[in-house]
Amino acid sequence: MELLRFTTAGSVDDGKSTLIGRLLYDSKSIFQDQYEALELSSLRRGESGVNLALLTDGLRAEREQGITIDVAYRYFSTPRRKFIVADTPGHIQYVRNMVTGASTANVALILVDARQGIVEQTRRHAIIASLLRIPHLVLCVNKMDLAGYSEAVFQDIRQEFESFAAKLDIHDLYFIPVSALHGDNIVDRSENTPWYQGPTLLYYLENVHIASDHNLIDARFPVQTVLRPNTDQYHDYRGYAGRVAGGVFKPGDEVMLLPSGFTTRIERIDTFDGPVQEAFPPMSVTILLEGDHDLGRGDMIVRPNNQPSVTQDLEVTLCWFDARKPLQTGGKYILRHTTREVKTMVKEIRYKLDVNTLHRNLEDRNIAMNDIGRVSLRTTQPLFVDEYRQNRITGSLILIDEQTNNTVAAGMIL
Amino acid sequence: MTYNLDYLKELESESIFVLRELAAQFERPCLLFSGGKDSILVAWLAQKAFFPARIPFPLVHIDTGHNFPETIQYRDWLVEKLGARLLVGSVQQWIDEGRLQDETGYQASRNLLQTPVLLDILERNGFDCAIGGARRDEEKARAKERFFSHRDEFGQWDPKNQRPELWNLFNGRKGPGEHFRVFPISNWTELDVWQYLAAEQVPLPSLYFTHRRAVIERDGMLLADSPFLPKKAGESPREMQVRCRTIGDLTCTGLWPSNAGTVDDIIAEIATSRLTERGGRADDKRSDTAMEDRKREGYF
């Protein structure tokens, strides 16, 4: 059985929480005590029916304000797949959360209210999904019940979004008319939309092809830690532990070690359950090499005929998360890329990206909380990088503030 | 050849990645061991993550003094099997020394008393990272928990000041006195845990399987009869065939009528269950936000 991670986004009151509640409820992932607690809360708040949105309203602060303020993770499964949902809030100020939820997702669900159509936030969410290169995007046109289940309404929204999405890098785009409140086209096909011939939302999630979402071409193995048991039984054991970030590794493969550039062969690939004949993403394994080598955390094992860029100069699309201060030209930060940590300096802020229009703003280069910009960085040590479009793991980085130790930015390497 | 990992293997791989990452990023991690299946799973995964080396951190158990005896037996057996080091913080000792006072009344539990003992053991040993077996599917307040969860110098959790976690990049940097809680099995559900433990044939405490026990029925829950459980007037124990779905203290762990004698029986039972596992925890029933409140105070 496969694991599918998806993220949900929508503006306030698009019914996102209700949609997730509906998926959980209709896939029978809600237990009796949760449902009873839900009935009770709904009653206490004076609502007529059971409010499925309350299922995903986590923290007290949120319940008081009636909004979602952070990424929450939900789980459900069907006989076909297991799902992890990153439920991200729709507020303008929380681009940070959308980016976080999107970073690991296979699929993005974007909700629009059928009565409102495409709004500024819809465009922003789509732009972020495409920047983060979520492989599949589904536009759920919600509240179809309040739009008379009208095909014309659905088709208008679809056409408008398609012409907008043509400017974005979205490979797999899908449209589904739904009513989260009533369950139309969520799990079961709706009788109210006979004009819609496509799959229900759950059917789509269960069947969308995700096997090729990992990079299986470019072999990349960032070393996390070196295992040296120093016991009698494993006296000379020296294993390089890590998680395959790309490509397929096999015993006997000729490999190159970075940064040294030495070449050698893979002697064995170990796991607790015994050696394996192949290691591919996202497997955690331990690689043993022929010969003795100086290799440690932050180094990388690759193939000699397929190397990443080894560079101290990076061009990145940067999302800024720090509310305290904006990104500084000349500012110094700690940069974390795969398992490597270096210092970096911001050489230049090239432009600010308008996340509603994709316009490159060369005049206003002030990158503050929730802004996205194109930036060039210089690092103290070389990094082994790929373009983010080639590999989400070796193409991504975060910046950390040296004073506060907070994660202040996420970057995608161009 | 298709390169697909089964989802349990993918979860395993993710957890191993997190365990290796914390071992590399922190100087003195420790694993909080409760005796429940989730912390057993984390210990099992830690064995896998560092094989053939030993687990590079000790297990820490906060012993409330109200444990099921089976829990302690199992703990000692597991520690020996893993070749790990064990540290025990004793709530009873703190009470005996007058540093803590037992709650009184019928709802009395030593749950809250664990927190100061835990924070003390972390501080005295200089642990900068405590690994826990919490899962995000357990409870609402945990759905937003990070893998690497930052705690200030008072051990407190600030839900509004948690670091974003993107891709597989974890930021464990911290100031003096601050520490982290790390939750390697965040993305597992109760069913995932059981299915994995079954597939791996991990030996488990006998409490999880059906056994006869004297129980007291209170507020729709079955509690184990023991000298630690104050009884209300009219309450009298009766023998039933039960098992634990979670393992906590004797005084607040709800027992379930069950005939499940194997892990496969348990999986079948959960798959058809109408109640969440925490539905049987008296400590969570105190208020709608009980877990959130305890987390802010530094609870596991």
Chai-1 contact restraints between the chains, C-beta under 6 A:
chainA,res_idxA,chainB,res_idxB,connection_type,confidence,min_distance_angstrom,max_distance_angstrom,comment,restraint_id
A,M1,B,Y7,contact,1.0,0.0,6.0,A-B,restraint_1
A,L3,B,Y7,contact,1.0,0.0,6.0,A-B,restraint_2
A,L3,B,E10,contact,1.0,0.0,6.0,A-B,restraint_3
A,F31,B,L275,contact,1.0,0.0,6.0,A-B,restraint_4
A,F31,B,T276,contact,1.0,0.0,6.0,A-B,restraint_5
A,Q32,B,R274,contact,1.0,0.0,6.0,A-B,restraint_6
A,Q32,B,L275,contact,1.0,0.0,6.0,A-B,restraint_7
A,D33,B,L275,contact,1.0,0.0,6.0,A-B,restraint_8
A,D33,B,T276,contact,1.0,0.0,6.0,A-B,restraint_9
A,D33,B,G279,contact,1.0,0.0,6.0,A-B,restraint_10
A,G58,B,K140,contact,1.0,0.0,6.0,A-B,restraint_11
A,G58,B,A143,contact,1.0,0.0,6.0,A-B,restraint_12
A,G58,B,K144,contact,1.0,0.0,6.0,A-B,restraint_13
A,L59,B,P159,contact,1.0,0.0,6.0,A-B,restraint_14
A,R60,B,T289,contact,1.0,0.0,6.0,A-B,restraint_15
A,R60,B,E292,contact,1.0,0.0,6.0,A-B,restraint_16
A,D70,B,K144,contact,1.0,0.0,6.0,A-B,restraint_17
A,A72,B,A143,contact,1.0,0.0,6.0,A-B,restraint_18
A,A72,B,K144,contact,1.0,0.0,6.0,A-B,restraint_19
A,Y73,B,R136,contact,1.0,0.0,6.0,A-B,restraint_20
A,Y73,B,A143,contact,1.0,0.0,6.0,A-B,restraint_21
A,Y75,B,D137,contact,1.0,0.0,6.0,A-B,restraint_22
A,Y75,B,T189,contact,1.0,0.0,6.0,A-B,restraint_23
A,K82,B,Y7,contact,1.0,0.0,6.0,A-B,restraint_24
A,I84,B,N187,contact,1.0,0.0,6.0,A-B,restraint_25
A,R96,B,P164,contact,1.0,0.0,6.0,A-B,restraint_26
A,T100,B,P164,contact,1.0,0.0,6.0,A-B,restraint_27
A,T100,B,L166,contact,1.0,0.0,6.0,A-B,restraint_28
A,S103,B,L166,contact,1.0,0.0,6.0,A-B,restraint_29
A,S103,B,W167,contact,1.0,0.0,6.0,A-B,restraint_30
A,A211,B,N4,contact,1.0,0.0,6.0,A-B,restraint_31
A,L216,B,Y3,contact,1.0,0.0,6.0,A-B,restraint_32
A,Q224,B,R20,contact,1.0,0.0,6.0,A-B,restraint_33
A,Q224,B,A24,contact,1.0,0.0,6.0,A-B,restraint_34
A,T225,B,R20,contact,1.0,0.0,6.0,A-B,restraint_35
A,T225,B,A24,contact,1.0,0.0,6.0,A-B,restraint_36
A,L227,B,A53,contact,1.0,0.0,6.0,A-B,restraint_37
A,P229,B,P52,contact,1.0,0.0,6.0,A-B,restraint_38
A,P229,B,A53,contact,1.0,0.0,6.0,A-B,restraint_39
A,Y234,B,P52,contact,1.0,0.0,6.0,A-B,restraint_40
A,A241,B,R20,contact,1.0,0.0,6.0,A-B,restraint_41
A,R243,B,F17,contact,1.0,0.0,6.0,A-B,restraint_42
A,F272,B,K48,contact,1.0,0.0,6.0,A-B,restraint_43
A,F272,B,F51,contact,1.0,0.0,6.0,A-B,restraint_44
A,F280,B,Y3,contact,1.0,0.0,6.0,A-B,restraint_45
A,P282,B,S13,contact,1.0,0.0,6.0,A-B,restraint_46
A,M283,B,S13,contact,1.0,0.0,6.0,A-B,restraint_47
A,S284,B,S13,contact,1.0,0.0,6.0,A-B,restraint_48
A,S284,B,I16,contact,1.0,0.0,6.0,A-B,restraint_49
A,S284,B,F17,contact,1.0,0.0,6.0,A-B,restraint_50
A,R297,B,A24,contact,1.0,0.0,6.0,A-B,restraint_51
A,F321,B,P164,contact,1.0,0.0,6.0,A-B,restraint_52
A,R336,B,L169,contact,1.0,0.0,6.0,A-B,restraint_53
A,S396,B,W167,contact,1.0,0.0,6.0,A-B,restraint_54
A,I398,B,L169,contact,1.0,0.0,6.0,A-B,restraint_55
A,I400,B,N171,contact,1.0,0.0,6.0,A-B,restraint_56
A,I400,B,R173,contact,1.0,0.0,6.0,A-B,restraint_57
A,N405,B,R173,contact,1.0,0.0,6.0,A-B,restraint_58
A,N405,B,K174,contact,1.0,0.0,6.0,A-B,restraint_59
A,T407,B,R163,contact,1.0,0.0,6.0,A-B,restraint_60
A,T407,B,P164,contact,1.0,0.0,6.0,A-B,restraint_61
A,T407,B,N171,contact,1.0,0.0,6.0,A-B,restraint_62
A,A410,B,L166,contact,1.0,0.0,6.0,A-B,restraint_63
